[in-house]
Amino acid sequence: PKNVTISTDDYTCSATYQVPRPVVSNECSDILTYHLSYSSIAENDPDYITTNVNQVTGTISGLPVGFSWLQWVVTDECGNSSSCRFRVAVEDKVRPTAVCDQFTVAAITGNGRAIVDASTFDDGSTDNCGILKFEARKMTDLCGFGTSVFTPWVEFCCEEVNTSVMVEMRVTDVNNNTNTCMVEVRVQDKLPPYITKC
């Protein structure tokens, strides 16, 4: 078989791969035995293993992210054998599952602004290999701060008090896959007025 690139499974940071059998030619035996093994260390590793290998189906589970070398050994009825090796690259191409709060309340502080960390909007996002960061951006911008760039926090202002602002939260995993979800933020002012002179 040729070198291939595959993705991790949806819920684990490893891959399951059904390995195609090699093509055998110039063989007089009617019965051939196929034995599959692999190494995640190096192609010339002397100790190829069969952990998590199903010899009946030719399936390997638990292949780690990175390179692994797979080896088929084909043996005929007389005990003669030949082997071939090829490389499998496992990459994490699975996007995170982004889960947002449905509603969040942000209260303006004494300086007329409220800064909310992006992770505040998370409601249990997950990823098969791990989450690296949360970022967010507002979909509207009465404050004039700018809305197009994802940042680690979102800032609200007095102009947004008593309105609902849609915020897009982006989840990035350790392999730079991303996914987004939306949360509605209700902006409130709970502070009494300040008397500066009486």
C-alpha positions, 0 to 999 in steps of 0.5 A, a space after each residue: 500500500 501507498 503512504 496515506 494521511 488520515 484523520 483522528 477519530 471524532 471522540 479520541 485523539 487517535 485514529 482507527 485505520 482499516 489497512 488495505 492488504 498488499 497485492 501478492 503475485 507469483 505465488 503458488 500456494 493456495 493459502 496465505 497468512 497475513 500478519 499486521 503490525 506497526 511502529 510509532 517510533 521509526 520505520 527501522 524500529 526492530 520491535 513492531 507491535 500488534 497492540 490494538 491490531 485486529 488481524 481478522 479485519 486488518 484494523 488498527 485502533 489507537 494510532 497516535 497523532 504523527 507518523 506510524 509505520 505499518 508492516 504486512 508480513 505474508 506467509 505461504 503454506 511452506 513457511 516462506 514470507 515476504 514483508 512490506 512497510 508503508 507510512 501513515 500520517 495521523 492528523 487531527 482534522 476534527 473541529 471542536 464542538 462549540 457550546 455557548 450559553 444561550 443568554 449572558 448578562 454583562 453589567 456596566 462598571 463605574 467607567 461605563 464599560 464592561 469587559 467580559 472574558 471570552 471563556 465566560 460564554 462557554 457552556 461545555 465546549 469539547 474537543 477530541 485532542 484538547 481546547 487551546 483557547 476561547 475568543 469572541 467578537 460582537 456582531 454589532 458595535 454601538 460602542 465603535 470598538 470594532 467587531 471583525 476581529 476575534 479577541 480573548 475578551 469582548 467589551 461593552 459600553 453605556 450605549 448598549 445598556 438595555 439592549 441585547 448584543 449577539 456575540 460569536 464565540 470561537 473555540 480553537 483546539 490544540 491543532 488549530 481547528 476551530 468552530 463557533 457558536 452564538 450567545 445573546 448578551 444582555 447589557 445592564 447598568 446596575 450602578 446608582 448615579 454618582 453625585 459629584 457635587 451637591 
